[in-house]
Amino acid sequence: MKKVVNKSLLVIAVSGILASPAVNATNGYFSHGYSTKEKGLAGAGTAYSQDAMAGATNPAGMAFIGERMDLGLQLFSPSPRGYTVTGAPPVPGGSGVTVIDPGTGACQSFFTMPNGACAPPFSVNPGSVESENDWFLIPHFAYNWQLNDDSALGVSVYGNGGMNTKYTSGSATLPDASTNPLLPIEELPGTYGAGTAGVNLAQLFVNVSFAKKLNAKHAVGGSLILAGQRFMAYGLENFGQFSLDPDNLSGNRKSDSYGAGLKFGYQGEVSKGIRVGVAYQSKISMSEFDEYKGLFAEGGDFDIPSTYSIGASFDVGSTGVIVADVQQINYSDVASISNPISPLTDGSCANALNTTIQNGFVPSPAAGAGCLGGSAGAGFGWEDMTIFKIGYQMDLNEKHTIRFGYSHADQPIPESETLFNILAPAVIEDHITAGWTMKVGKNQEFNLAGMYAPKTSVKGANPFDGGATQIEIDMSQWDLQAGWAW
């Protein structure tokens, strides 16, 4: 009966994560923590494992927690998140803006790209727009089996996220490709002039961990991570002029991707009341998003970057502990995440916007390694992140424990990359957290954690209208997670 219940809970957790857009309190699109207890400590736990979700942070910790099962549910709100555009799009006859010569078909100017080519404007119009989809429910599940006194086997199921937006309003100014020869501009509905725009990335991880004690105070562990992704994008059709495969660029189609990776860790008490831990997760190579091979670099490739963390914990008196982690997320591992948008404007992508135009505006085909979907294709321009986490935990009595935490990182989006990152405004830098545990009976407990991430914004020039407009993206977040453990 117990095995049937456990299998049912696992199925529910997996189904729930797959059905939910994967958005969490985020460092980029990685969750700031995984277990409910860790989230109360701002995600710190590399050196101090407390529950069966330990494998998601440091698999070595599974050796110290005993046999237990954890089940939890998170209510998350990344709201508000959106963008604000200031300035005015360039217009024919304005400063630095002219038209196509009807006799020669030559571009007289419009505005000048960084590579010296002439181009008609592609502007997101002035105004403020907020994304819809403000509430999400996200489950997690974990079980740790104590094989013997020195070793344990565990499984944990969880998700990452942060890339979910839906903009139903807003508008853009683009050239009218159907009009020959003067190419007047027109205002079209939608953030990028193609109607409702947005993306959704859902990621599921099934982490199978084995941990073994080297002695009573030191342990090592490893995990096999099976990963699945689902992605959708819509409202991006006007970027087809920059894509090697415009038919697989947008369209609100679900695309799935699968892969596997490894995680290794060590955890140990190096002196009385002082523990240290290290963990490393490999880059997870994923199959391509075939339905979006005209959007992501390298023909739809969207791998999961490598990460590592170093942590320490210190007992404070007989009832308290301070935990601290430093985590590194290597977004530079993945071209579609880290490549900048500049290949679309520096000549790496040859299309109607940086070549002589004959017989009016011809938006395709694009050609070149820098085009969307190319081997060096443009991306979101994210930089690597280093996150600093610190938390304090205290036992109030035998039944109740409280936690507080804070984390900080420089958000990963440069000022030059705001145009694409309207779709993924993952600019959060600070997380303020609190948590509580209440023991119930002899072998159960209730866990609660809350998080608030203050609003952060990034502002930069639109590279597609010569900097005539400025795009500011912003986000704040909060969540509440509850868990039950046996």
KENUPA-261785 format. One line per field, with one value per residue (C-alpha): residue number from 1; residue in three letters; z, x, y. Coordinates in nm, 4 decimals, m for minus. Each point is the difference from the previous one (the first is absolute). Layout:
BEGIN
nr: c(NUM,...)
rest: c(ala,...)
Z: c(Z,...)
X: c(X,...)
Y: c(Y,...)
% end
This chain:
BEGIN
nr: c(1,2,3,4,5,6,7,8,9,10,11,12,13,14,15,16,17,18,19,20,21,22,23,24,25,26,27,28,29,30,31,32,33,34,35,36,37,38,39,40,41,42,43,44,45,46,47,48,49,50,51,52,53,54,55,56,57,58,59,60,61,62,63,64,65,66,67,68,69,70,71,72,73,74,75,76,77,78,79,80,81,82,83,84,85,86,87,88,89,90,91,92,93,94,95,96,97,98,99,100,101,102,103,104,105,106,107,108,109,110,111,112,113,114,115,116,117,118,119,120,121,122,123,124,125,126,127,128,129,130,131,132,133,134,135,136,137,138,139,140,141,142,143,144,145,146,147,148,149,150,151,152,153,154,155,156,157,158,159,160,161,162,163,164,165,166,167,168,169,170,171,172,173,174,175,176,177,178,179,180,181,182,183,184,185,186,187,188,189,190,191,192,193,194,195,196,197,198,199,200,201,202,203,204,205,206,207,208,209,210,211,212,213,214,215,216,217,218,219,220,221,222,223,224,225,226,227,228,229,230,231,232,233,234,235,236,237,238,239,240,241,242,243,244,245,246,247,248,249,250,251,252,253,254,255,256,257,258,259,260,261,262,263,264,265,266,267,268,269,270,271,272,273,274,275,276,277,278,279,280,281,282,283,284,285,286,287,288,289,290,291,292,293,294,295,296,297,298,299,300,301,302,303,304,305,306,307,308,309,310,311,312,313,314,315,316,317,318,319,320,321,322,323,324,325,326,327,328,329,330,331,332,333,334,335,336,337,338,339,340,341,342,343,344,345,346,347,348,349,350,351,352,353,354,355,356,357,358,359,360,361,362,363,364,365,366,367,368,369,370,371,372,373,374,375,376,377,378,379,380,381,382,383,384,385,386,387,388,389,390,391,392,393,394,395,396,397,398,399,400,401,402,403,404,405,406,407,408,409,410,411,412,413,414,415,416,417,418,419,420,421,422,423,424,425,426,427,428,429,430,431,432,433,434,435,436,437,438,439,440,441,442,443,444,445,446,447,448,449,450,451,452,453,454,455,456,457,458,459,460,461,462,463,464,465,466,467,468,469,470,471,472,473,474,475,476,477,478,479,480,481,482,483,484,485,486)
rest: c(met,lys,lys,val,val,asn,lys,ser,leu,leu,val,ile,ala,val,ser,gly,ile,leu,ala,ser,pro,ala,val,asn,ala,thr,asn,gly,tyr,phe,ser,his,gly,tyr,ser,thr,lys,glu,lys,gly,leu,ala,gly,ala,gly,thr,ala,tyr,ser,gln,asp,ala,met,ala,gly,ala,thr,asn,pro,ala,gly,met,ala,phe,ile,gly,glu,arg,met,asp,leu,gly,leu,gln,leu,phe,ser,pro,ser,pro,arg,gly,tyr,thr,val,thr,gly,ala,pro,pro,val,pro,gly,gly,ser,gly,val,thr,val,ile,asp,pro,gly,thr,gly,ala,cys,gln,ser,phe,phe,thr,met,pro,asn,gly,ala,cys,ala,pro,pro,phe,ser,val,asn,pro,gly,ser,val,glu,ser,glu,asn,asp,trp,phe,leu,ile,pro,his,phe,ala,tyr,asn,trp,gln,leu,asn,asp,asp,ser,ala,leu,gly,val,ser,val,tyr,gly,asn,gly,gly,met,asn,thr,lys,tyr,thr,ser,gly,ser,ala,thr,leu,pro,asp,ala,ser,thr,asn,pro,leu,leu,pro,ile,glu,glu,leu,pro,gly,thr,tyr,gly,ala,gly,thr,ala,gly,val,asn,leu,ala,gln,leu,phe,val,asn,val,ser,phe,ala,lys,lys,leu,asn,ala,lys,his,ala,val,gly,gly,ser,leu,ile,leu,ala,gly,gln,arg,phe,met,ala,tyr,gly,leu,glu,asn,phe,gly,gln,phe,ser,leu,asp,pro,asp,asn,leu,ser,gly,asn,arg,lys,ser,asp,ser,tyr,gly,ala,gly,leu,lys,phe,gly,tyr,gln,gly,glu,val,ser,lys,gly,ile,arg,val,gly,val,ala,tyr,gln,ser,lys,ile,ser,met,ser,glu,phe,asp,glu,tyr,lys,gly,leu,phe,ala,glu,gly,gly,asp,phe,asp,ile,pro,ser,thr,tyr,ser,ile,gly,ala,ser,phe,asp,val,gly,ser,thr,gly,val,ile,val,ala,asp,val,gln,gln,ile,asn,tyr,ser,asp,val,ala,ser,ile,ser,asn,pro,ile,ser,pro,leu,thr,asp,gly,ser,cys,ala,asn,ala,leu,asn,thr,thr,ile,gln,asn,gly,phe,val,pro,ser,pro,ala,ala,gly,ala,gly,cys,leu,gly,gly,ser,ala,gly,ala,gly,phe,gly,trp,glu,asp,met,thr,ile,phe,lys,ile,gly,tyr,gln,met,asp,leu,asn,glu,lys,his,thr,ile,arg,phe,gly,tyr,ser,his,ala,asp,gln,pro,ile,pro,glu,ser,glu,thr,leu,phe,asn,ile,leu,ala,pro,ala,val,ile,glu,asp,his,ile,thr,ala,gly,trp,thr,met,lys,val,gly,lys,asn,gln,glu,phe,asn,leu,ala,gly,met,tyr,ala,pro,lys,thr,ser,val,lys,gly,ala,asn,pro,phe,asp,gly,gly,ala,thr,gln,ile,glu,ile,asp,met,ser,gln,trp,asp,leu,gln,ala,gly,trp,ala,trp)
Z: c(0.0000,0.0900,m0.3353,m0.1874,0.1850,m0.0681,m0.3719,m0.0174,0.1615,m0.2453,m0.2983,0.1348,0.0506,m0.3479,m0.1672,0.1903,m0.0977,m0.3668,m0.0019,0.1674,m0.1717,0.1690,0.1844,0.3368,0.2158,m0.2272,m0.0539,m0.3754,m0.0520,0.2754,0.3184,0.3023,0.1994,m0.0252,0.3300,0.2269,0.2750,m0.2381,m0.1379,0.3510,0.0054,m0.3386,m0.1678,0.2059,0.0760,m0.1736,0.3391,0.2030,m0.1330,0.1823,m0.2185,m0.2939,m0.2529,0.0930,m0.3229,m0.2015,0.1750,0.1227,m0.0369,0.2744,0.2554,m0.0580,0.2140,0.3134,m0.0117,0.0556,m0.1680,m0.0749,m0.2626,m0.0783,m0.2001,m0.0641,m0.1967,m0.0906,m0.0762,m0.2070,m0.1441,m0.2265,m0.0004,m0.1160,m0.2922,m0.3267,m0.2006,m0.0541,m0.3199,m0.0199,m0.2955,m0.3482,m0.2900,m0.3074,m0.2893,m0.3716,m0.0359,0.3577,0.1199,m0.1589,m0.1806,m0.3752,m0.2449,m0.2766,m0.3322,m0.2434,m0.2918,0.1306,0.2843,0.2246,0.3665,0.0399,0.3818,0.2406,0.2882,m0.0008,0.1531,0.1974,m0.3078,m0.2151,m0.1798,m0.0352,0.1488,0.0479,0.3674,0.2239,0.3138,0.2991,0.0514,0.3081,0.3005,0.2913,m0.0362,0.2683,m0.0610,0.0834,0.1773,0.3537,0.2097,m0.0130,0.2059,m0.0092,0.1840,0.1032,0.1329,0.1550,0.1722,0.1684,0.0707,0.2659,m0.1512,0.3071,0.2659,m0.2520,m0.3289,m0.1360,m0.3290,m0.0813,m0.2704,m0.0280,m0.2557,m0.0540,m0.2604,m0.1087,m0.1777,m0.0349,m0.3728,m0.0171,m0.1426,m0.1812,m0.1376,m0.1447,m0.0574,m0.1296,m0.3591,m0.2285,m0.2929,m0.3042,m0.3726,m0.2175,m0.2059,m0.2417,m0.1230,m0.2830,m0.0365,0.2942,0.2870,0.2352,0.3583,0.1755,0.3547,0.0660,0.3135,0.2307,0.1712,m0.3196,m0.2389,m0.0391,0.2589,0.3487,0.0820,0.2583,0.0865,0.2422,0.1073,0.2242,0.1364,0.1958,0.1840,0.1399,0.2177,0.1094,0.2676,0.1839,0.3071,0.2151,0.3258,0.0024,0.3788,0.2592,m0.0999,m0.3697,m0.3105,m0.3774,m0.2453,m0.3647,m0.2038,m0.3387,m0.1198,m0.2620,m0.1468,m0.2192,m0.1479,m0.1749,m0.1793,m0.1812,m0.1619,m0.1785,m0.1450,m0.1393,m0.3695,m0.0942,0.0973,m0.2914,m0.2093,0.2281,0.0166,m0.1984,0.0448,0.0396,m0.0058,0.3286,0.1835,0.1678,m0.0141,0.3521,m0.0670,0.2798,m0.0458,0.2266,0.0780,0.2094,0.1480,0.2929,0.2207,0.3191,0.3401,0.2605,0.3543,0.3282,0.3478,0.3333,0.3508,0.0066,0.3605,0.2792,m0.1204,m0.3291,m0.3276,m0.3600,m0.3299,m0.3723,m0.2942,m0.3777,m0.2663,m0.3554,m0.3038,m0.1099,m0.3749,m0.1273,m0.3300,m0.2238,0.0011,m0.3605,m0.0167,0.0979,m0.1979,m0.1702,0.3375,0.2187,m0.1025,m0.1375,m0.1595,0.3059,0.2625,0.3585,0.2428,0.3788,0.1305,0.2555,0.3595,0.3130,0.3616,0.3107,0.3441,0.3715,0.3162,0.3579,0.3145,0.2154,0.3572,0.0576,m0.2110,m0.2941,m0.3240,m0.2647,m0.3577,m0.2959,m0.3675,m0.3084,m0.3209,m0.3581,m0.3024,m0.3312,m0.2519,m0.2380,m0.0512,m0.2214,m0.3214,m0.0332,0.3503,0.0027,m0.3605,m0.0342,m0.2415,m0.1871,m0.2721,m0.1509,m0.0474,m0.0466,m0.3397,0.1301,m0.1337,m0.3602,m0.0701,m0.1357,0.2855,m0.0749,m0.3750,m0.3009,m0.0443,m0.3501,m0.0900,0.3462,0.3379,m0.0217,0.3554,m0.0808,m0.0436,0.2589,m0.0241,0.2326,0.3202,0.2099,m0.1071,0.2354,m0.0035,m0.1331,0.1353,0.1664,0.0065,0.2048,0.3439,0.3290,0.0961,0.3581,0.2054,0.2633,0.3511,0.3411,0.2862,0.3680,0.2512,0.3784,0.2482,0.3701,0.1575,0.3647,0.1931,0.2184,0.1851,m0.0776,m0.2271,m0.1852,m0.2165,m0.1743,m0.2900,m0.1687,m0.3104,m0.2576,m0.3366,m0.2498,m0.3558,m0.2912,m0.2466,m0.3297,m0.2659,m0.1396,m0.0994,m0.3667,0.0106,0.1083,m0.3376,0.0082,0.3793,m0.0005,m0.0419,0.3062,0.2389,0.2542,0.1722,0.3654,0.2207,0.3635,0.1887,0.3553,0.1596,0.3164,0.1036,0.2751,0.0911,0.2361,0.1039,m0.0013,0.2062,0.0033,m0.3691,m0.1950,m0.0440,m0.1722,m0.1766,m0.1248,m0.1847,m0.1484,m0.2338,m0.1229,m0.2838,m0.0365,m0.3420,m0.2176,m0.3484,m0.2884,m0.2668,m0.3370,m0.3567,m0.2732,m0.2505,m0.2799,m0.0126,0.0529,0.3695,m0.0721,0.2701,0.3403,0.1361,0.3745,0.1269,0.3606,0.2401,0.3658,0.1562,0.3045,0.0896,0.2766,0.0210,0.2341,0.0502,0.1960,0.0972,0.1311)
X: c(0.0000,0.2841,0.1722,m0.3267,m0.0485,0.3594,m0.0302,m0.3274,0.1597,0.2916,m0.2383,m0.1950,0.3185,0.1383,m0.3344,m0.0356,0.3431,m0.0554,m0.3405,0.1247,0.2020,0.3382,0.0368,0.1682,0.1624,0.2984,0.3688,m0.0299,m0.2274,0.1464,m0.2024,0.1441,m0.0519,m0.1764,m0.1169,m0.2349,0.2617,0.2714,m0.2321,m0.0448,0.3808,0.0129,0.0996,0.3148,0.0576,0.3134,0.1590,m0.3166,m0.2584,m0.3308,m0.2439,m0.0449,0.0292,0.3701,0.1000,m0.1114,0.2691,0.2661,m0.0503,0.2575,m0.2454,m0.2362,0.2328,m0.0870,m0.3770,m0.1323,m0.3023,m0.2724,m0.2402,m0.0699,m0.2897,m0.0610,m0.1948,0.1071,m0.2258,0.2088,m0.0669,0.2563,m0.2042,0.0293,0.2282,0.0021,0.1626,m0.0105,0.1112,0.0925,0.1040,m0.1486,0.0441,0.1734,m0.2300,0.0616,0.1172,0.1263,0.3559,0.2184,m0.2966,m0.0696,m0.1549,0.0797,0.0940,m0.2674,0.2381,0.3018,m0.1580,0.2825,m0.0521,0.0629,0.0186,m0.2917,0.2518,0.3509,0.0765,0.3285,0.1501,m0.0778,m0.2976,m0.3325,m0.3181,m0.3659,m0.1052,m0.1248,m0.1237,m0.1996,m0.2350,0.0076,m0.2085,m0.0083,m0.1248,m0.0285,m0.0016,m0.3017,0.0186,0.0712,m0.0674,0.1586,m0.0227,0.3167,0.0392,0.3113,0.0614,0.2942,0.0726,0.3177,0.0564,0.2554,0.1702,0.2176,0.1772,0.2434,m0.1887,m0.3248,m0.1885,m0.2344,m0.2214,m0.1154,m0.2312,0.0018,0.0059,0.1864,m0.1441,m0.0391,m0.0675,m0.3765,m0.1667,m0.3199,m0.0488,m0.3464,0.0398,0.2718,0.0931,0.2994,0.1038,0.1295,0.0452,m0.2953,0.1540,m0.2941,0.0431,0.2402,0.2120,0.0025,m0.0354,m0.2089,m0.0085,m0.3153,m0.1108,m0.1002,m0.1556,0.2112,0.3345,0.1853,m0.2818,m0.1320,m0.2775,0.0218,0.3643,0.1607,0.1871,m0.0293,0.2819,m0.0869,0.2879,m0.0306,0.2863,m0.0040,0.3083,0.1072,0.2702,0.2319,0.1937,0.2557,0.1638,0.3793,m0.0230,m0.2443,0.0537,0.0863,m0.1890,0.0088,m0.2854,m0.0930,m0.3166,m0.1284,m0.2246,m0.2645,m0.1364,m0.2937,m0.0914,m0.3049,0.0067,m0.2488,0.0365,m0.2447,m0.0167,0.3555,m0.0843,0.1476,0.3446,m0.0341,0.2092,0.2954,m0.0581,0.1531,m0.3280,m0.2948,m0.2480,0.1468,0.0309,m0.3347,m0.3597,m0.0957,0.0972,0.1151,0.3499,0.1609,0.3655,0.1729,0.3432,0.2062,0.2800,0.1952,0.0361,0.2715,0.0463,0.1859,m0.1212,0.1732,0.0560,0.3580,m0.0097,m0.2539,m0.3065,0.1629,m0.0988,0.1030,m0.1418,0.0696,m0.2148,0.0358,m0.2620,0.1132,m0.1391,m0.3024,0.0006,m0.3577,m0.1537,m0.0970,m0.3301,m0.0827,m0.3036,0.2246,0.3174,m0.0522,0.0065,0.2703,0.3657,0.1544,m0.3242,m0.2243,0.2563,m0.0931,0.2249,m0.0070,0.3117,0.2422,m0.0064,0.2080,m0.0322,0.2163,m0.1550,0.0661,m0.2084,0.0774,m0.1833,m0.1011,m0.0508,m0.2030,m0.3045,0.1174,0.1933,0.1257,0.0216,0.1696,0.0408,0.1670,m0.1555,0.1204,m0.2292,0.1894,m0.2491,0.2946,m0.0104,m0.3081,0.0188,m0.3744,m0.0035,0.3323,0.0509,m0.0836,m0.2505,0.2769,0.0532,m0.3277,0.1416,0.3768,m0.0057,0.0069,m0.3532,m0.0547,m0.3613,m0.2130,0.1013,0.3727,0.0223,m0.1018,m0.3750,m0.1341,m0.3684,m0.1092,0.0405,0.0788,0.0154,0.1406,0.1876,0.2623,0.3463,0.2984,0.1255,m0.1308,m0.3635,m0.2581,0.0512,0.3553,0.3157,0.0873,m0.3560,m0.1251,m0.1397,m0.1059,0.3479,m0.0046,0.3188,0.1170,m0.1372,0.1667,m0.2505,0.0758,m0.2414,m0.0148,m0.2557,m0.0618,m0.2004,m0.1021,m0.1909,m0.2515,m0.0778,m0.0315,m0.2975,0.0667,0.2892,0.0246,0.2203,0.1049,0.2093,0.1327,0.1700,0.1511,0.1329,0.0503,m0.2772,0.1208,m0.1432,0.2235,m0.1508,0.0610,m0.2277,m0.3392,m0.1784,m0.0080,m0.0205,m0.3434,m0.0865,0.2034,0.0501,0.1946,0.1588,m0.0514,0.3053,m0.1135,m0.2080,m0.1247,m0.1306,m0.1476,m0.1072,m0.1539,m0.0157,m0.2484,0.0464,m0.3203,m0.0012,0.3058,0.0899,m0.1678,0.0537,m0.1551,0.2305,m0.0733,0.2161,m0.0629,0.2052,m0.0110,0.2212,m0.0066,m0.0583,0.3093,0.0274,0.2460,m0.0190,0.1739,m0.0247,m0.1893,0.2719,m0.2563,m0.0953,0.3399,m0.0663,m0.2950,m0.1924,0.1056,m0.1400,m0.0209,m0.0898,m0.0943,m0.1248,m0.0780,m0.0956,m0.1443,m0.0854,m0.1361,0.0945,m0.1433,0.1259,m0.0803,0.2565,m0.0156)
Y: c(0.0000,0.2386,m0.0598,0.0658,0.3312,0.1058,m0.0799,0.1941,0.3063,m0.0189,m0.0141,0.2984,0.2026,m0.0761,0.0736,0.3250,0.1278,m0.0887,0.1690,0.3192,0.2715,m0.0327,0.3270,0.0301,0.2626,0.0229,0.0700,0.0320,m0.2981,m0.2220,m0.0250,0.1834,m0.3234,m0.3350,m0.1464,0.1938,0.0126,0.1255,0.2663,0.1375,0.0407,0.1798,m0.3266,m0.0670,m0.3673,m0.1295,m0.0749,m0.0563,m0.2466,m0.0417,m0.1934,m0.2364,0.2875,0.0251,m0.1754,0.3022,0.2076,m0.2454,m0.3773,m0.0710,0.1362,m0.2928,m0.2121,0.1975,0.0546,m0.3539,m0.1572,0.2553,0.1308,0.3663,0.1352,0.3697,0.2582,0.3528,0.2977,0.2412,0.3453,0.1754,0.3193,0.2609,m0.0842,0.1895,0.2769,0.3752,0.1714,0.3692,0.2154,0.0118,m0.2458,0.1468,0.0982,0.0708,0.3586,0.0134,0.0344,m0.2652,m0.1530,m0.0128,m0.2444,m0.2489,0.1588,m0.1292,0.0188,m0.1871,m0.1962,0.1218,0.0733,0.3734,m0.0176,m0.0621,m0.0393,m0.1388,m0.3368,m0.0444,m0.1681,0.3063,m0.1553,0.1793,m0.1404,0.0818,0.0329,m0.2803,0.1752,m0.1164,0.2929,0.2270,m0.0955,m0.2442,m0.3572,m0.2700,m0.3735,m0.2091,m0.3411,0.1189,m0.3116,m0.3447,m0.3204,m0.2141,m0.3348,m0.1914,m0.3512,m0.1851,m0.3311,m0.1230,m0.3709,m0.0897,m0.3061,m0.0608,0.2035,0.1477,0.0417,0.1374,0.0101,0.2860,0.1452,0.3606,0.1574,0.3768,0.2754,0.3133,0.2995,0.3740,0.0252,0.0515,0.3101,0.0904,0.3527,0.0546,0.3754,0.2291,0.0787,0.0349,0.2204,m0.1859,0.0584,m0.0946,m0.2789,m0.0095,0.3559,0.0803,0.2030,0.2422,m0.2459,0.2162,m0.1170,m0.1147,m0.0731,m0.3611,m0.1538,m0.2146,0.0514,m0.0917,0.0888,m0.3573,m0.0126,m0.1495,m0.0782,m0.2226,m0.3171,m0.2883,m0.2313,m0.2968,m0.2093,m0.3248,m0.1719,m0.3532,m0.0293,m0.3499,0.0270,m0.2371,0.1120,m0.1809,0.0949,m0.0111,m0.0030,0.1337,0.3662,0.0007,m0.1162,0.0147,m0.0359,m0.0013,0.0446,m0.0990,0.2818,m0.0721,0.3235,0.0911,0.3387,0.1409,0.3350,0.2206,0.3440,0.2254,0.3499,m0.0100,m0.0360,0.3394,m0.1280,m0.2437,0.2371,m0.0860,m0.3769,m0.2845,m0.1890,0.2431,m0.2903,m0.1278,0.3300,0.0642,m0.1230,m0.1135,m0.3633,m0.2284,m0.1354,m0.2604,m0.0646,m0.2679,m0.0625,m0.1254,0.1264,m0.0673,0.1632,m0.0667,0.1191,m0.0195,0.0948,m0.0317,0.1348,0.1304,0.1186,m0.0201,0.1914,0.1064,m0.1697,0.0590,m0.1183,0.0208,m0.1075,0.0065,m0.0628,m0.0641,0.1728,m0.2019,m0.0561,0.0068,m0.1034,0.2914,0.1836,m0.0933,0.2291,0.2956,m0.0714,0.3363,0.1798,m0.1567,m0.0075,m0.3193,m0.1185,0.0027,m0.1001,0.0965,m0.1878,0.0456,0.1777,m0.1392,0.1225,m0.0400,0.1096,0.0263,0.0189,0.0085,m0.0195,0.0997,m0.1011,0.2967,m0.1105,m0.3127,0.0962,0.2124,m0.0394,0.2424,m0.1288,0.1689,m0.0951,0.1412,m0.1313,0.0446,m0.0435,m0.0187,0.1354,0.0479,m0.3793,0.0403,0.2053,0.0589,0.1554,0.1861,0.1167,0.3720,0.1499,0.1855,m0.2679,0.1224,0.3496,m0.0408,m0.1719,m0.3589,m0.0471,0.1108,0.0946,0.2794,0.2278,0.0023,m0.0532,0.2113,m0.0321,m0.0579,0.0404,0.0977,m0.1688,m0.3716,m0.1461,m0.3433,m0.2220,0.0865,m0.1532,m0.0115,m0.1592,0.2912,m0.0363,m0.1443,m0.3761,0.0369,m0.1615,0.3340,0.1238,0.2899,m0.0796,0.1599,0.1229,m0.1308,0.0115,m0.2496,0.0511,m0.0243,m0.0181,0.0595,m0.1571,0.0171,m0.1274,m0.0470,m0.2820,m0.0378,m0.2647,0.1803,m0.3235,m0.3701,0.0647,0.3274,0.1270,0.3385,0.1162,0.3241,0.0562,0.2437,m0.0455,0.2415,m0.0188,0.2341,m0.0795,m0.1539,0.2364,0.2798,0.3356,m0.0816,m0.3082,0.1376,m0.0433,m0.3820,m0.0181,0.1576,m0.3697,m0.1053,0.2958,m0.2100,0.3004,m0.0993,0.0607,m0.0340,m0.2576,0.0540,m0.3183,m0.1485,m0.3501,m0.2101,m0.3695,m0.1603,m0.3608,m0.2058,m0.3163,m0.2240,m0.0182,0.2806,0.3725,0.2997,0.2476,0.3502,0.2543,0.3426,0.2206,0.3592,0.1276,0.3811,0.1536,0.0312,0.1499,0.0307,0.2726,0.0107,0.1243,m0.1869,m0.1020,m0.0243,0.3679,0.1584,0.0605,0.2270,m0.1877,m0.1333,m0.3288,m0.0612,m0.3485,m0.0688,m0.2672,m0.0626,m0.3347,m0.1672,m0.3578,m0.2194,m0.3680,m0.2621,m0.3530,m0.3144,m0.2599,m0.3556)
% end
